[in-house]
Amino acid sequence: DKKVKRISVNTLMRNKLSSGSLAIVHHAGGYEVIPREAALKIQERDPKRIVQLNTQTEEVDADDPYAAYQIPDDLMW
């Protein structure tokens, strides 16, 4: 089935889908948005049901006062 499908999501859900915190799965003839942990369990049993599961990324804290500063190489371990 090569048709384009649409699923309504709000901004928060879209951001979580993008960051990998949520996934889209095929279920009962439709599509559902579920948490990543549940999608991983489904993926173990039936990988064809996973429609979209992005690689999880670290969320950057918007209030982090040090976000603009790079860590010197000698401090990384």
PyMOL Python script that loads the backbone (N, CA, C, O; Angstrom):
from pymol import cmd

cmd.read_pdbstr("""\
ATOM      1  N   ASP A   1       0.852  -1.180   0.000  1.00  0.00           N
ATOM      2  CA  ASP A   1       0.000   0.000   0.000  1.00  0.00           C
ATOM      3  C   ASP A   1       0.896   1.241   0.000  1.00  0.00           C
ATOM      4  O   ASP A   1       1.463   1.592   1.035  1.00  0.00           O
ATOM      5  N   LYS A   2       1.025   1.886  -1.117  1.00  0.00           N
ATOM      6  CA  LYS A   2       1.930   3.030  -1.277  1.00  0.00           C
ATOM      7  C   LYS A   2       1.204   4.366  -1.164  1.00  0.00           C
ATOM      8  O   LYS A   2       1.726   5.382  -1.623  1.00  0.00           O
ATOM      9  N   LYS A   3       0.029   4.390  -0.574  1.00  0.00           N
ATOM     10  CA  LYS A   3      -0.727   5.632  -0.440  1.00  0.00           C
ATOM     11  C   LYS A   3      -0.198   6.468   0.717  1.00  0.00           C
ATOM     12  O   LYS A   3       0.289   5.936   1.715  1.00  0.00           O
ATOM     13  N   VAL A   4      -0.302   7.774   0.567  1.00  0.00           N
ATOM     14  CA  VAL A   4       0.078   8.694   1.643  1.00  0.00           C
ATOM     15  C   VAL A   4      -1.071   8.750   2.638  1.00  0.00           C
ATOM     16  O   VAL A   4      -2.223   8.958   2.258  1.00  0.00           O
ATOM     17  N   LYS A   5      -0.754   8.566   3.892  1.00  0.00           N
ATOM     18  CA  LYS A   5      -1.759   8.606   4.963  1.00  0.00           C
ATOM     19  C   LYS A   5      -1.540   9.856   5.796  1.00  0.00           C
ATOM     20  O   LYS A   5      -0.431  10.386   5.862  1.00  0.00           O
ATOM     21  N   ARG A   6      -2.604  10.320   6.428  1.00  0.00           N
ATOM     22  CA  ARG A   6      -2.524  11.470   7.328  1.00  0.00           C
ATOM     23  C   ARG A   6      -3.004  11.058   8.708  1.00  0.00           C
ATOM     24  O   ARG A   6      -3.944  10.279   8.865  1.00  0.00           O
ATOM     25  N   ILE A   7      -2.332  11.604   9.687  1.00  0.00           N
ATOM     26  CA  ILE A   7      -2.744  11.390  11.070  1.00  0.00           C
ATOM     27  C   ILE A   7      -2.607  12.736  11.779  1.00  0.00           C
ATOM     28  O   ILE A   7      -1.576  13.400  11.669  1.00  0.00           O
ATOM     29  N   SER A   8      -3.635  13.126  12.494  1.00  0.00           N
ATOM     30  CA  SER A   8      -3.626  14.426  13.167  1.00  0.00           C
ATOM     31  C   SER A   8      -2.859  14.336  14.478  1.00  0.00           C
ATOM     32  O   SER A   8      -3.138  13.482  15.319  1.00  0.00           O
ATOM     33  N   VAL A   9      -1.892  15.226  14.638  1.00  0.00           N
ATOM     34  CA  VAL A   9      -1.140  15.321  15.885  1.00  0.00           C
ATOM     35  C   VAL A   9      -0.963  16.793  16.226  1.00  0.00           C
ATOM     36  O   VAL A   9      -0.908  17.647  15.341  1.00  0.00           O
ATOM     37  N   ASN A  10      -0.877  17.076  17.508  1.00  0.00           N
ATOM     38  CA  ASN A  10      -0.637  18.455  17.923  1.00  0.00           C
ATOM     39  C   ASN A  10       0.870  18.730  17.919  1.00  0.00           C
ATOM     40  O   ASN A  10       1.664  17.839  17.617  1.00  0.00           O
ATOM     41  N   THR A  11       1.253  19.934  18.246  1.00  0.00           N
ATOM     42  CA  THR A  11       2.660  20.336  18.202  1.00  0.00           C
ATOM     43  C   THR A  11       3.517  19.513  19.156  1.00  0.00           C
ATOM     44  O   THR A  11       4.619  19.099  18.796  1.00  0.00           O
ATOM     45  N   LEU A  12       3.030  19.273  20.353  1.00  0.00           N
ATOM     46  CA  LEU A  12       3.782  18.485  21.329  1.00  0.00           C
ATOM     47  C   LEU A  12       4.024  17.066  20.815  1.00  0.00           C
ATOM     48  O   LEU A  12       5.137  16.549  20.903  1.00  0.00           O
ATOM     49  N   MET A  13       2.975  16.443  20.278  1.00  0.00           N
ATOM     50  CA  MET A  13       3.117  15.091  19.738  1.00  0.00           C
ATOM     51  C   MET A  13       4.076  15.076  18.550  1.00  0.00           C
ATOM     52  O   MET A  13       4.887  14.160  18.416  1.00  0.00           O
ATOM     53  N   ARG A  14       3.985  16.082  17.693  1.00  0.00           N
ATOM     54  CA  ARG A  14       4.881  16.161  16.534  1.00  0.00           C
ATOM     55  C   ARG A  14       6.335  16.235  16.988  1.00  0.00           C
ATOM     56  O   ARG A  14       7.201  15.561  16.430  1.00  0.00           O
ATOM     57  N   ASN A  15       6.597  17.054  17.999  1.00  0.00           N
ATOM     58  CA  ASN A  15       7.959  17.180  18.525  1.00  0.00           C
ATOM     59  C   ASN A  15       8.442  15.866  19.136  1.00  0.00           C
ATOM     60  O   ASN A  15       9.602  15.489  18.969  1.00  0.00           O
ATOM     61  N   LYS A  16       7.556  15.174  19.841  1.00  0.00           N
ATOM     62  CA  LYS A  16       7.935  13.898  20.449  1.00  0.00           C
ATOM     63  C   LYS A  16       8.122  12.809  19.398  1.00  0.00           C
ATOM     64  O   LYS A  16       8.976  11.937  19.559  1.00  0.00           O
ATOM     65  N   LEU A  17       7.339  12.847  18.328  1.00  0.00           N
ATOM     66  CA  LEU A  17       7.547  11.910  17.222  1.00  0.00           C
ATOM     67  C   LEU A  17       8.899  12.165  16.575  1.00  0.00           C
ATOM     68  O   LEU A  17       9.634  11.234  16.247  1.00  0.00           O
ATOM     69  N   SER A  18       9.212  13.434  16.399  1.00  0.00           N
ATOM     70  CA  SER A  18      10.479  13.815  15.777  1.00  0.00           C
ATOM     71  C   SER A  18      11.671  13.395  16.629  1.00  0.00           C
ATOM     72  O   SER A  18      12.689  12.950  16.098  1.00  0.00           O
ATOM     73  N   SER A  19      11.549  13.533  17.938  1.00  0.00           N
ATOM     74  CA  SER A  19      12.667  13.204  18.830  1.00  0.00           C
ATOM     75  C   SER A  19      12.757  11.716  19.147  1.00  0.00           C
ATOM     76  O   SER A  19      13.730  11.270  19.755  1.00  0.00           O
ATOM     77  N   GLY A  20      11.749  10.944  18.741  1.00  0.00           N
ATOM     78  CA  GLY A  20      11.785   9.508  18.990  1.00  0.00           C
ATOM     79  C   GLY A  20      11.116   9.072  20.276  1.00  0.00           C
ATOM     80  O   GLY A  20      11.188   7.897  20.635  1.00  0.00           O
ATOM     81  N   SER A  21      10.463   9.991  20.982  1.00  0.00           N
ATOM     82  CA  SER A  21       9.773   9.633  22.225  1.00  0.00           C
ATOM     83  C   SER A  21       8.443   8.940  21.963  1.00  0.00           C
ATOM     84  O   SER A  21       7.957   8.183  22.803  1.00  0.00           O
ATOM     85  N   LEU A  22       7.852   9.199  20.794  1.00  0.00           N
ATOM     86  CA  LEU A  22       6.603   8.564  20.382  1.00  0.00           C
ATOM     87  C   LEU A  22       6.824   7.874  19.044  1.00  0.00           C
ATOM     88  O   LEU A  22       7.758   8.196  18.310  1.00  0.00           O
ATOM     89  N   ALA A  23       5.944   6.917  18.738  1.00  0.00           N
ATOM     90  CA  ALA A  23       6.028   6.189  17.474  1.00  0.00           C
ATOM     91  C   ALA A  23       4.629   6.040  16.884  1.00  0.00           C
ATOM     92  O   ALA A  23       3.630   6.183  17.590  1.00  0.00           O
ATOM     93  N   ILE A  24       4.566   5.755  15.594  1.00  0.00           N
ATOM     94  CA  ILE A  24       3.302   5.479  14.914  1.00  0.00           C
ATOM     95  C   ILE A  24       3.311   4.007  14.529  1.00  0.00           C
ATOM     96  O   ILE A  24       4.261   3.513  13.922  1.00  0.00           O
ATOM     97  N   VAL A  25       2.229   3.310  14.895  1.00  0.00           N
ATOM     98  CA  VAL A  25       2.107   1.893  14.568  1.00  0.00           C
ATOM     99  C   VAL A  25       0.793   1.631  13.841  1.00  0.00           C
ATOM    100  O   VAL A  25      -0.181   2.368  13.993  1.00  0.00           O
ATOM    101  N   HIS A  26       0.791   0.568  13.051  1.00  0.00           N
ATOM    102  CA  HIS A  26      -0.420   0.123  12.362  1.00  0.00           C
ATOM    103  C   HIS A  26      -1.164  -0.794  13.319  1.00  0.00           C
ATOM    104  O   HIS A  26      -0.600  -1.767  13.819  1.00  0.00           O
ATOM    105  N   HIS A  27      -2.445  -0.479  13.578  1.00  0.00           N
ATOM    106  CA  HIS A  27      -3.212  -1.266  14.545  1.00  0.00           C
ATOM    107  C   HIS A  27      -4.681  -1.296  14.141  1.00  0.00           C
ATOM    108  O   HIS A  27      -5.293  -0.251  13.920  1.00  0.00           O
ATOM    109  N   ALA A  28      -5.236  -2.483  14.047  1.00  0.00           N
ATOM    110  CA  ALA A  28      -6.663  -2.698  13.795  1.00  0.00           C
ATOM    111  C   ALA A  28      -7.163  -1.921  12.577  1.00  0.00           C
ATOM    112  O   ALA A  28      -8.230  -1.309  12.623  1.00  0.00           O
ATOM    113  N   GLY A  29      -6.404  -1.947  11.506  1.00  0.00           N
ATOM    114  CA  GLY A  29      -6.816  -1.274  10.279  1.00  0.00           C
ATOM    115  C   GLY A  29      -6.596   0.221  10.279  1.00  0.00           C
ATOM    116  O   GLY A  29      -6.947   0.897   9.312  1.00  0.00           O
ATOM    117  N   GLY A  30      -6.022   0.750  11.345  1.00  0.00           N
ATOM    118  CA  GLY A  30      -5.754   2.186  11.446  1.00  0.00           C
ATOM    119  C   GLY A  30      -4.350   2.421  11.958  1.00  0.00           C
ATOM    120  O   GLY A  30      -3.491   1.541  11.895  1.00  0.00           O
ATOM    121  N   TYR A  31      -4.132   3.611  12.461  1.00  0.00           N
ATOM    122  CA  TYR A  31      -2.814   3.993  12.956  1.00  0.00           C
ATOM    123  C   TYR A  31      -2.956   4.592  14.341  1.00  0.00           C
ATOM    124  O   TYR A  31      -3.923   5.296  14.630  1.00  0.00           O
ATOM    125  N   GLU A  32      -1.990   4.308  15.190  1.00  0.00           N
ATOM    126  CA  GLU A  32      -1.990   4.816  16.560  1.00  0.00           C
ATOM    127  C   GLU A  32      -0.636   5.430  16.883  1.00  0.00           C
ATOM    128  O   GLU A  32       0.397   4.975  16.392  1.00  0.00           O
ATOM    129  N   VAL A  33      -0.652   6.468  17.712  1.00  0.00           N
ATOM    130  CA  VAL A  33       0.573   7.066  18.237  1.00  0.00           C
ATOM    131  C   VAL A  33       0.751   6.508  19.643  1.00  0.00           C
ATOM    132  O   VAL A  33      -0.129   6.635  20.493  1.00  0.00           O
ATOM    133  N   ILE A  34       1.916   5.883  19.874  1.00  0.00           N
ATOM    134  CA  ILE A  34       2.158   5.225  21.158  1.00  0.00           C
ATOM    135  C   ILE A  34       3.543   5.596  21.681  1.00  0.00           C
ATOM    136  O   ILE A  34       4.382   6.075  20.918  1.00  0.00           O
ATOM    137  N   PRO A  35       3.796   5.379  22.984  1.00  0.00           N
ATOM    138  CA  PRO A  35       5.124   5.654  23.545  1.00  0.00           C
ATOM    139  C   PRO A  35       6.196   4.749  22.932  1.00  0.00           C
ATOM    140  O   PRO A  35       5.903   3.639  22.486  1.00  0.00           O
ATOM    141  N   ARG A  36       7.410   5.226  22.916  1.00  0.00           N
ATOM    142  CA  ARG A  36       8.549   4.507  22.338  1.00  0.00           C
ATOM    143  C   ARG A  36       8.719   3.110  22.939  1.00  0.00           C
ATOM    144  O   ARG A  36       8.969   2.150  22.211  1.00  0.00           O
ATOM    145  N   GLU A  37       8.585   2.992  24.259  1.00  0.00           N
ATOM    146  CA  GLU A  37       8.790   1.716  24.929  1.00  0.00           C
ATOM    147  C   GLU A  37       7.809   0.666  24.411  1.00  0.00           C
ATOM    148  O   GLU A  37       8.190  -0.481  24.180  1.00  0.00           O
ATOM    149  N   ALA A  38       6.552   1.054  24.231  1.00  0.00           N
ATOM    150  CA  ALA A  38       5.545   0.128  23.706  1.00  0.00           C
ATOM    151  C   ALA A  38       5.863  -0.244  22.259  1.00  0.00           C
ATOM    152  O   ALA A  38       5.700  -1.398  21.862  1.00  0.00           O
ATOM    153  N   ALA A  39       6.315   0.730  21.476  1.00  0.00           N
ATOM    154  CA  ALA A  39       6.657   0.469  20.078  1.00  0.00           C
ATOM    155  C   ALA A  39       7.827  -0.502  19.969  1.00  0.00           C
ATOM    156  O   ALA A  39       7.852  -1.344  19.071  1.00  0.00           O
ATOM    157  N   LEU A  40       8.790  -0.393  20.869  1.00  0.00           N
ATOM    158  CA  LEU A  40       9.933  -1.308  20.847  1.00  0.00           C
ATOM    159  C   LEU A  40       9.499  -2.744  21.138  1.00  0.00           C
ATOM    160  O   LEU A  40      10.031  -3.685  20.549  1.00  0.00           O
ATOM    161  N   LYS A  41       8.535  -2.914  22.044  1.00  0.00           N
ATOM    162  CA  LYS A  41       8.019  -4.250  22.338  1.00  0.00           C
ATOM    163  C   LYS A  41       7.271  -4.814  21.133  1.00  0.00           C
ATOM    164  O   LYS A  41       7.405  -5.993  20.807  1.00  0.00           O
ATOM    165  N   ILE A  42       6.485  -3.969  20.478  1.00  0.00           N
ATOM    166  CA  ILE A  42       5.776  -4.401  19.270  1.00  0.00           C
ATOM    167  C   ILE A  42       6.776  -4.749  18.175  1.00  0.00           C
ATOM    168  O   ILE A  42       6.595  -5.726  17.450  1.00  0.00           O
ATOM    169  N   GLN A  43       7.820  -3.957  18.059  1.00  0.00           N
ATOM    170  CA  GLN A  43       8.838  -4.177  17.031  1.00  0.00           C
ATOM    171  C   GLN A  43       9.531  -5.533  17.210  1.00  0.00           C
ATOM    172  O   GLN A  43       9.901  -6.176  16.228  1.00  0.00           O
ATOM    173  N   GLU A  44       9.703  -5.962  18.455  1.00  0.00           N
ATOM    174  CA  GLU A  44      10.303  -7.273  18.722  1.00  0.00           C
ATOM    175  C   GLU A  44       9.431  -8.400  18.177  1.00  0.00           C
ATOM    176  O   GLU A  44       9.945  -9.395  17.667  1.00  0.00           O
ATOM    177  N   ARG A  45       8.119  -8.244  18.285  1.00  0.00           N
ATOM    178  CA  ARG A  45       7.190  -9.299  17.872  1.00  0.00           C
ATOM    179  C   ARG A  45       6.810  -9.219  16.399  1.00  0.00           C
ATOM    180  O   ARG A  45       6.736 -10.241  15.717  1.00  0.00           O
ATOM    181  N   ASP A  46       6.568  -7.993  15.903  1.00  0.00           N
ATOM    182  CA  ASP A  46       6.108  -7.828  14.518  1.00  0.00           C
ATOM    183  C   ASP A  46       6.603  -6.493  13.967  1.00  0.00           C
ATOM    184  O   ASP A  46       5.882  -5.498  14.040  1.00  0.00           O
ATOM    185  N   PRO A  47       7.809  -6.450  13.422  1.00  0.00           N
ATOM    186  CA  PRO A  47       8.399  -5.190  12.944  1.00  0.00           C
ATOM    187  C   PRO A  47       7.597  -4.507  11.837  1.00  0.00           C
ATOM    188  O   PRO A  47       7.728  -3.298  11.641  1.00  0.00           O
ATOM    189  N   LYS A  48       6.769  -5.260  11.110  1.00  0.00           N
ATOM    190  CA  LYS A  48       5.985  -4.666  10.017  1.00  0.00           C
ATOM    191  C   LYS A  48       4.915  -3.703  10.525  1.00  0.00           C
ATOM    192  O   LYS A  48       4.419  -2.876   9.761  1.00  0.00           O
ATOM    193  N   ARG A  49       4.556  -3.798  11.790  1.00  0.00           N
ATOM    194  CA  ARG A  49       3.523  -2.914  12.341  1.00  0.00           C
ATOM    195  C   ARG A  49       4.039  -1.510  12.652  1.00  0.00           C
ATOM    196  O   ARG A  49       3.247  -0.583  12.821  1.00  0.00           O
ATOM    197  N   ILE A  50       5.343  -1.351  12.727  1.00  0.00           N
ATOM    198  CA  ILE A  50       5.928  -0.045  13.027  1.00  0.00           C
ATOM    199  C   ILE A  50       5.925   0.791  11.757  1.00  0.00           C
ATOM    200  O   ILE A  50       6.547   0.419  10.761  1.00  0.00           O
ATOM    201  N   VAL A  51       5.229   1.914  11.791  1.00  0.00           N
ATOM    202  CA  VAL A  51       5.169   2.819  10.646  1.00  0.00           C
ATOM    203  C   VAL A  51       6.281   3.853  10.752  1.00  0.00           C
ATOM    204  O   VAL A  51       6.971   4.128   9.771  1.00  0.00           O
ATOM    205  N   GLN A  52       6.457   4.425  11.938  1.00  0.00           N
ATOM    206  CA  GLN A  52       7.492   5.443  12.146  1.00  0.00           C
ATOM    207  C   GLN A  52       8.010   5.352  13.568  1.00  0.00           C
ATOM    208  O   GLN A  52       7.250   5.462  14.529  1.00  0.00           O
ATOM    209  N   LEU A  53       9.320   5.150  13.690  1.00  0.00           N
ATOM    210  CA  LEU A  53       9.981   5.154  14.994  1.00  0.00           C
ATOM    211  C   LEU A  53      11.357   5.757  14.785  1.00  0.00           C
ATOM    212  O   LEU A  53      12.288   5.074  14.359  1.00  0.00           O
ATOM    213  N   ASN A  54      11.476   7.034  15.086  1.00  0.00           N
ATOM    214  CA  ASN A  54      12.748   7.735  14.895  1.00  0.00           C
ATOM    215  C   ASN A  54      13.744   7.351  15.975  1.00  0.00           C
ATOM    216  O   ASN A  54      13.365   6.940  17.072  1.00  0.00           O
ATOM    217  N   THR A  55      15.012   7.490  15.653  1.00  0.00           N
ATOM    218  CA  THR A  55      16.067   7.273  16.628  1.00  0.00           C
ATOM    219  C   THR A  55      15.938   8.335  17.703  1.00  0.00           C
ATOM    220  O   THR A  55      15.825   9.525  17.408  1.00  0.00           O
ATOM    221  N   GLN A  56      15.955   7.898  18.940  1.00  0.00           N
ATOM    222  CA  GLN A  56      15.752   8.832  20.044  1.00  0.00           C
ATOM    223  C   GLN A  56      16.942   9.767  20.178  1.00  0.00           C
ATOM    224  O   GLN A  56      18.097   9.343  20.130  1.00  0.00           O
ATOM    225  N   THR A  57      16.639  11.043  20.347  1.00  0.00           N
ATOM    226  CA  THR A  57      17.672  12.059  20.522  1.00  0.00           C
ATOM    227  C   THR A  57      17.548  12.651  21.909  1.00  0.00           C
ATOM    228  O   THR A  57      16.481  12.626  22.521  1.00  0.00           O
ATOM    229  N   GLU A  58      18.652  13.181  22.392  1.00  0.00           N
ATOM    230  CA  GLU A  58      18.608  13.874  23.678  1.00  0.00           C
ATOM    231  C   GLU A  58      17.911  15.203  23.489  1.00  0.00           C
ATOM    232  O   GLU A  58      18.225  15.960  22.570  1.00  0.00           O
ATOM    233  N   GLU A  59      16.967  15.479  24.362  1.00  0.00           N
ATOM    234  CA  GLU A  59      16.286  16.759  24.292  1.00  0.00           C
ATOM    235  C   GLU A  59      17.147  17.818  24.960  1.00  0.00           C
ATOM    236  O   GLU A  59      17.635  17.628  26.074  1.00  0.00           O
ATOM    237  N   VAL A  60      17.325  18.921  24.278  1.00  0.00           N
ATOM    238  CA  VAL A  60      18.110  20.020  24.826  1.00  0.00           C
ATOM    239  C   VAL A  60      17.201  20.853  25.707  1.00  0.00           C
ATOM    240  O   VAL A  60      16.112  21.255  25.296  1.00  0.00           O
ATOM    241  N   ASP A  61      17.655  21.105  26.912  1.00  0.00           N
ATOM    242  CA  ASP A  61      16.889  21.917  27.847  1.00  0.00           C
ATOM    243  C   ASP A  61      16.893  23.361  27.368  1.00  0.00           C
ATOM    244  O   ASP A  61      17.957  23.963  27.227  1.00  0.00           O
ATOM    245  N   ALA A  62      15.718  23.921  27.117  1.00  0.00           N
ATOM    246  CA  ALA A  62      15.607  25.284  26.606  1.00  0.00           C
ATOM    247  C   ALA A  62      16.125  26.309  27.610  1.00  0.00           C
ATOM    248  O   ALA A  62      16.522  27.408  27.224  1.00  0.00           O
ATOM    249  N   ASP A  63      16.124  25.958  28.896  1.00  0.00           N
ATOM    250  CA  ASP A  63      16.566  26.886  29.935  1.00  0.00           C
ATOM    251  C   ASP A  63      18.030  26.686  30.326  1.00  0.00           C
ATOM    252  O   ASP A  63      18.494  27.297  31.289  1.00  0.00           O
ATOM    253  N   ASP A  64      18.760  25.848  29.602  1.00  0.00           N
ATOM    254  CA  ASP A  64      20.152  25.563  29.931  1.00  0.00           C
ATOM    255  C   ASP A  64      21.020  26.787  29.656  1.00  0.00           C
ATOM    256  O   ASP A  64      21.200  27.156  28.496  1.00  0.00           O
ATOM    257  N   PRO A  65      21.566  27.430  30.701  1.00  0.00           N
ATOM    258  CA  PRO A  65      22.365  28.643  30.491  1.00  0.00           C
ATOM    259  C   PRO A  65      23.711  28.359  29.824  1.00  0.00           C
ATOM    260  O   PRO A  65      24.359  29.284  29.334  1.00  0.00           O
ATOM    261  N   TYR A  66      24.142  27.098  29.798  1.00  0.00           N
ATOM    262  CA  TYR A  66      25.437  26.742  29.217  1.00  0.00           C
ATOM    263  C   TYR A  66      25.310  26.096  27.834  1.00  0.00           C
ATOM    264  O   TYR A  66      26.298  25.592  27.300  1.00  0.00           O
ATOM    265  N   ALA A  67      24.128  26.102  27.257  1.00  0.00           N
ATOM    266  CA  ALA A  67      23.900  25.438  25.978  1.00  0.00           C
ATOM    267  C   ALA A  67      24.765  26.009  24.857  1.00  0.00           C
ATOM    268  O   ALA A  67      25.146  25.274  23.946  1.00  0.00           O
ATOM    269  N   ALA A  68      25.079  27.292  24.904  1.00  0.00           N
ATOM    270  CA  ALA A  68      25.846  27.930  23.835  1.00  0.00           C
ATOM    271  C   ALA A  68      27.347  27.683  23.957  1.00  0.00           C
ATOM    272  O   ALA A  68      28.095  27.982  23.027  1.00  0.00           O
ATOM    273  N   TYR A  69      27.800  27.142  25.094  1.00  0.00           N
ATOM    274  CA  TYR A  69      29.228  26.930  25.320  1.00  0.00           C
ATOM    275  C   TYR A  69      29.639  25.519  24.912  1.00  0.00           C
ATOM    276  O   TYR A  69      28.927  24.554  25.190  1.00  0.00           O
ATOM    277  N   GLN A  70      30.785  25.405  24.256  1.00  0.00           N
ATOM    278  CA  GLN A  70      31.310  24.093  23.898  1.00  0.00           C
ATOM    279  C   GLN A  70      32.173  23.563  25.038  1.00  0.00           C
ATOM    280  O   GLN A  70      32.812  24.328  25.761  1.00  0.00           O
ATOM    281  N   ILE A  71      32.180  22.247  25.182  1.00  0.00           N
ATOM    282  CA  ILE A  71      33.001  21.616  26.208  1.00  0.00           C
ATOM    283  C   ILE A  71      34.403  21.416  25.642  1.00  0.00           C
ATOM    284  O   ILE A  71      34.553  20.829  24.570  1.00  0.00           O
ATOM    285  N   PRO A  72      35.433  21.896  26.345  1.00  0.00           N
ATOM    286  CA  PRO A  72      36.802  21.671  25.861  1.00  0.00           C
ATOM    287  C   PRO A  72      37.111  20.176  25.783  1.00  0.00           C
ATOM    288  O   PRO A  72      36.614  19.388  26.587  1.00  0.00           O
ATOM    289  N   ASP A  73      37.934  19.796  24.809  1.00  0.00           N
ATOM    290  CA  ASP A  73      38.261  18.383  24.597  1.00  0.00           C
ATOM    291  C   ASP A  73      38.871  17.726  25.824  1.00  0.00           C
ATOM    292  O   ASP A  73      38.612  16.551  26.084  1.00  0.00           O
ATOM    293  N   ASP A  74      39.672  18.456  26.581  1.00  0.00           N
ATOM    294  CA  ASP A  74      40.336  17.851  27.730  1.00  0.00           C
ATOM    295  C   ASP A  74      39.388  17.600  28.903  1.00  0.00           C
ATOM    296  O   ASP A  74      39.776  16.944  29.870  1.00  0.00           O
ATOM    297  N   LEU A  75      38.162  18.104  28.840  1.00  0.00           N
ATOM    298  CA  LEU A  75      37.190  17.870  29.908  1.00  0.00           C
ATOM    299  C   LEU A  75      36.223  16.740  29.579  1.00  0.00           C
ATOM    300  O   LEU A  75      35.454  16.320  30.443  1.00  0.00           O
ATOM    301  N   MET A  76      36.246  16.240  28.346  1.00  0.00           N
ATOM    302  CA  MET A  76      35.339  15.152  27.971  1.00  0.00           C
ATOM    303  C   MET A  76      35.933  13.825  28.415  1.00  0.00           C
ATOM    304  O   MET A  76      37.131  13.593  28.250  1.00  0.00           O
ATOM    305  N   TRP A  77      35.102  12.949  28.977  1.00  0.00           N
ATOM    306  CA  TRP A  77      35.579  11.627  29.353  1.00  0.00           C
ATOM    307  C   TRP A  77      34.537  10.600  29.046  1.00  0.00           C
ATOM    308  O   TRP A  77      34.749   9.412  29.292  1.00  0.00           O
TER     309      TRP A  77
END
""", "prot")
cmd.dss("prot")
cmd.show_as("cartoon", "prot")
cmd.util.cbc("prot")
cmd.orient("prot")
